[in-house]
Amino acid sequence: MWATLTLVIGLLFSGLLAVFLSNQRRNLVRLTNLSKELTLSRRALSSRAACSQAIIEAEQENALLNRICQILVEIGGYKFAWIGFKEDDSHKRVRPVGEAGFEKGYLATLAITWEDTEWGRGPTGTAIREGRVVMAKDLQSEKTFEPWRHEAIKRGYASSISIPLVLGETILGAINIYSANQNAFNDEEVNLITEHGKRSLLWNPGDKGTGRASTS
């Protein structure tokens, strides 16, 4: 259990936090009001502090996974976040184990698999199957997102990113983040996630692909 917790927290610190800080740095270039700059800096620091506190307080894996998603939504400013673990059954299902944000029954409609089929070629299934970060920059036009498009758009999701949870040579699942804005994630940010992951013990790019981003 604790190996999984270390995995998720390590990913958050090394990848997702890097994306969040990158967003804040880019925003600061356009800001001239000092109070706004301080607010953005506080949000970045708060996300790190909140994750550290979540590790300390968590007594169960599910509680920690939910808390991480909550931090992404509340402090990171995203619409919805969920974590899915892969099942090694005949259907290769992806089982939701943590979530936070505006969900409204969305997870019950997913039926996601990590098998190479129509229901497994979206961001989540591809991230798990191929071990790489996958973006969907515009959920209204992304072809591989067709099975989930209606339900996603109905809830105000406009773009998403799926990040594989990799422990050594094993892919455990993926963390999935949805934004209310199109093109909320860019190639620079995905490269940050990939590079930070390669430097950690949680990522084995030699066995799990190049780590290059995809917009599929």
N, C-alpha and C positions, 0 to 999 in steps of 0.2 A: 504493500500500500504506500509506504513512505517513498519508495523509488518513484512511483507515479506522481506523488505530490512534488517531489524535487524536480521532476521533469517539467511539470506544468509551471511551477514558479520560475524555474530557470529559463524556460521559454519566454515567459512574460517579461522578466528582467532583461534578457539579452536581445529579444526581438521586438515584442510589442511596445515596450517602453522606449526602445530606440525609434520606432515609428512615431510614437506620441511626441517625443522630444524634437524629432525632425519637423513635425507639423508646427510645433510651437516656434522653433527657430525661423521657419519660413514665414509664419504670421508676424513675427516681431519685425521683420524687415519692412512690412507694410504699415506698422503702427508707429505713431509719433507720440501718443499719450503714455506717459510714464506709468500711470496707474494701471493701464491695460497690460503693459509689459509685466508689471509685478504680479498681476492676477494670473497671467499665463504661466509664469515661473512657479507660482505657488501650486498651480494645478499639477504641473509636472512632478514637483517634489511630493505633493500629496499622494500621487499615484504610487510612488515608490514606498512611502511610509505606510500607506494602507495595505499594500501587499505584504510587507514585512509583518505588520500587525496581524494580518489574516493567518499567516503561518503559525504565529505564536498562539493564537486563540483557537485554531481549528482542532476539533476533537475527532472529526470524521472526515473521510475523503470527500463525500458528497457536499458537505457544508463548505469545505474549502473551495471546491470547484465552482459552486454557486457564487461564493464571495468574489472569486477572481472575475467572473463574468460581470458581477455587480460593479466592481471597480472600473472595468472597461467602459461600462455604460455610463455610470455616474460621473466619473472623473475624466475618462477619455472622451466622453461626449458622443458615443455611438448610440444607435437606435436599439440594437439587440445583439447579444452575444450568447453563444452556446458552445459547449464542449461535447464531442461525441467520441466514444471508444468503439473500435472495430470489433466485430464478432467473427470468429473463425469457424462459423457454421457453413452449411451448404449454400445459404443465400447471401453470405458475406454482408450482413446488415451492419449499419452504423447506429449504435445505441446512445441516445442523449443521456449525459450523466451530470450536466450542470448547465444552468441558463439564467439570464437576467435581462430585463428590459421589456420592450413592447413585443410580447410573444402572441397573446390572444389565440392560442390553439395552433400556432404555426407548426410546431414540432410534430403534432399528431398527424399532420397532412404530408409529411416529408417522404416516408418510405425510402430513405436513402440507402444505397448499397455501395460498397467499394469495388464491386465486380465491374468488368468492362462491358457494361450495358448502358442503355439510355438513362436508367436511374442511377448509374454510377459514374457518369461522365461529367457531372457538374463539379463545382469547385471542391466540395467536401470529399466526394469519392475519388476524384483525381489526386487530390493532395495526399490522401491515405495510400492509394494504390501506387503512385509514382514517387512519393516522398519529396514533394516540392511545394513551394508556396504558389497558390493559384488565386488569381483575381478575376472578378466579374465586374468590369468597370461600369456597365450599364445593364441592369437586370431587365430592362424593357426590350433590349435588342440582342442580348447574349444568347446565341443559338443553343448552347449546351444547357442553359438554364430553363428551357421550355417546360419540363415537368413540374416546376415549382413557381413559374413566373406569376400566374394569376394570384396565388395566395400571398406571395411576397409583395407584389405591387399593392395589393389590397391593404396591406399593413404598413405601407409607406417605406418599404425597403427599396433603395435605389442602386446600391452597389454593395459588393461583399468581398471578403478575403478569407481564405481558408489556409491555415498554417498547420503542417503535419506535426504531431507530437512524436518525436523520435528519441528513443533511448538506445544508444549504441547502434546495433544493427536492427532494432525492432521498432516498427511504427505502431504505436498504440492507438492512435486516432487523430483527431484534428480539432483545433479551436477555430471557431467561425464567427466573424464579426460583420455586422450589417450597418450601413450608414444610410441616412435619409438623403444623402447627396450623391449624385452621379460622380464618377471619377474621384471618389474620396481617397483612394489608394493609388499611388503611382509607382513606376518602376524603381525610382530611387529608394523609396521606402521599402519595397520588397527586397532590393539588394541589401539594405541595411539588415533586415531580418535574416537573410541568408548568410551574410558575412558574419554576423554575430553568432549565428548558430554554428557555423563551421569552427569557430574558435572555442566553442564550449564542448564539454564531454557528451552533450545530448545529441550531437549531430554527427553522422558518419557519411559524408558526401560520396565517398568512394564506393559505398554499397547501395546508396539510395539515390543515385542520379546526380545531376550537376547542381541542383538547387536553383536553376534558373527559373525566373518567373514566367508565368503564362497568363494570358487574359482569357483562357477558356474556362 
